Amino acid sequence: MPRSYPPEFRRKVLDLLKAGRSVADLVRDLQISDQTIYTWRRQELIDTGQLPGTTSKDHAELVAARRRIAELETELAVHCRAAELLKEAVPPKDRYATIKAMASEGFPVDVCCRVLNVSVSGYYAWRNRPPSARVLRQAWLTERIGQIHATSRGVYGAPRVHAELRLGHGILIGHNTVEMLMRRAGIKGLPNRRRPRPKHQTPTAVGSAAPIGDI
């Protein structure tokens, strides 16, 4: 990576060149490469209109524009990813989990927090906080649900998993909680494809009676 010099140092080198110092003297005295000096001198000629090319001002504006485009592209990608992970409005603590997931995918934390309207400090405070008893229980339940679902070879849906937890394992848990945990973990059972039983048509007394006109 090329060494970076402050603008004041660059200005000093160019002034010494104008004063009559040779490039070789400046290389020896200032410990910089001759190529760097030639590049600075050429850019000086472009900036003063003596040579064609992109001026330092235009280059700075171009760099700033490219940086802004990259920021907007990143923000758009964060918006799209957040929309995929959050199907509906959720409280901040649930947004933190989404930000953590996106951060693991390489998205900048500050952009994720701005898009999801939470503070960066709040996110890091949440991330460094030890998990609550509720979170630990949900993690344990999700693991048990996954085991039951795997044992059923992916057949069981929420009703069968709920029944297995309560009756087979003696775990007190609501059906809605099972549905929520399965949805979060992406666990789905096979759809119920049982066809409704055909209803036998039993003739009624009215239907089997002869019309009055035929009597």
Secondary structure by P-SEA (a helix, b strand, c coil): ccccccaaaaaaaaaaaaacccaaaaaaaacccaaaaaaaaaaaaaaacccccccaaaaaaaaaaaaaaaaaaaaaaaaaaaaaaccccccaaaaaaaaaaaaaacccaaaaaaaacccaaaaaaaaaccccaaaaaaaaaaaaaaaaaaaacccccaaaaaaaaaccccccccaaaaaaaaaaacccccccccccccccccccccccccccccc
